[in-house]
Amino acid sequence: MNSSLDQMALWNITYGLYVVTSISDGKGNGQIVNTVFQVSATPPTIAVSINKNNLTHEYIEKSNRMAVSVLEEETPMPFIGLFGFKSGREVDKLLQVSCRTGSTGCPVVIDHALSVLE
């Protein structure tokens, strides 16, 4: 893509934002992701693209469990920034938002969530 028109076309691609959470050794963490998609309907299966260097990935790998909160379009930037620009190694993000424990034991973020998947 060499043309500025091609670049502008990429900016028009829309997608959602999600908070992916997991738990390991009694500690929860979450992060913003922009890629969650359905793989199959039966059995219900999703795929999530997540950075392997992030703490949430480490927790998912250890526990083999995760939850996904689908965020509403109006989610405020400070909320997105909490999960997108801060490391769970340095701050407990989940203490700063409303959560519940899901059926898998993972924390489920309910602030600004349209729906959740576990």
C-alpha positions in Angstrom: 0.0 0.0 0.0 1.7 3.1 -1.2 -1.1 5.4 -1.7 -2.7 7.6 0.9 -6.1 6.5 -0.3 -5.2 2.9 0.6 -4.2 4.0 4.1 -7.4 6.0 4.5 -9.4 2.9 3.5 -7.7 1.0 6.4 -8.9 3.7 8.8 -12.5 2.9 7.8 -12.3 -0.7 8.9 -14.4 -1.0 12.1 -14.2 -3.5 14.8 -15.1 -3.8 18.5 -13.1 -3.5 21.7 -13.1 -6.2 24.3 -11.7 -6.7 27.8 -10.2 -10.2 28.0 -9.6 -11.4 31.6 -8.2 -14.5 33.2 -7.1 -15.7 36.6 -4.1 -17.6 37.9 -3.1 -18.5 41.4 -6.0 -16.4 42.8 -5.0 -13.3 40.9 -7.0 -11.8 38.1 -5.9 -9.5 35.2 -7.4 -8.1 32.1 -6.5 -6.2 28.9 -8.0 -4.5 25.9 -8.1 -6.5 22.7 -9.6 -5.7 19.3 -9.8 -9.1 17.8 -12.4 -11.6 19.0 -14.3 -13.7 16.5 -16.5 -16.8 16.2 -14.8 -19.9 15.0 -17.8 -22.3 15.2 -21.4 -22.3 16.4 -21.3 -26.0 17.5 -19.6 -26.3 19.8 -19.6 -22.5 20.5 -15.9 -21.5 19.9 -14.2 -18.1 19.7 -10.7 -17.1 18.9 -8.9 -14.2 20.6 -5.7 -12.4 19.4 -3.6 -11.5 22.4 0.1 -10.5 22.8 2.0 -13.4 24.3 4.2 -11.1 26.4 1.2 -9.8 28.3 0.3 -10.9 31.8 -3.2 -11.8 30.7 -1.8 -14.3 28.2 0.3 -15.8 30.9 -2.8 -16.3 33.1 -4.8 -17.8 30.2 -1.9 -20.2 29.5 -1.6 -21.3 33.1 -5.4 -21.6 33.9 -6.8 -22.4 30.4 -9.6 -20.1 31.2 -10.7 -16.6 30.1 -13.6 -14.3 29.9 -14.4 -11.7 27.3 -16.4 -8.5 27.9 -17.8 -6.9 24.8 -17.5 -3.2 25.3 -20.1 -0.6 24.3 -19.2 1.9 21.7 -19.4 4.8 24.2 -16.8 3.3 26.6 -14.8 6.2 27.9 -11.1 6.5 27.1 -9.9 6.4 30.7 -11.5 3.0 31.0 -9.9 1.8 27.8 -6.6 3.3 28.9 -6.7 1.4 32.2 -6.9 -1.9 30.4 -4.9 -0.9 27.3 -2.0 1.3 28.5 -1.2 -0.1 32.0 0.4 -3.4 32.9 -1.2 -5.8 35.4 2.3 -6.4 36.7 2.3 -2.8 38.0 -1.4 -2.1 38.9 -4.4 -4.1 39.9 -6.8 -3.0 37.1 -9.7 -5.1 38.4 -9.9 -3.2 41.7 -10.8 0.0 39.8 -13.9 -1.4 37.9 -17.0 -3.4 38.6 -16.5 -7.1 38.2 -18.1 -10.4 39.1 -16.7 -13.9 39.3 -17.8 -15.8 36.2 -18.8 -19.5 36.0 -15.2 -20.4 35.1 -13.8 -18.5 38.1 -12.4 -15.7 35.9 -13.2 -12.1 36.8 -15.8 -10.7 34.4 -15.7 -6.9 33.8 -19.3 -5.6 33.8 -18.6 -1.8 33.5 -19.5 -0.8 29.9 -20.1 -4.4 28.9 -22.8 -5.2 26.4 -22.3 -8.9 26.9 -19.8 -11.4 28.2 -18.4 -14.7 27.0 -16.6 -17.3 29.1 
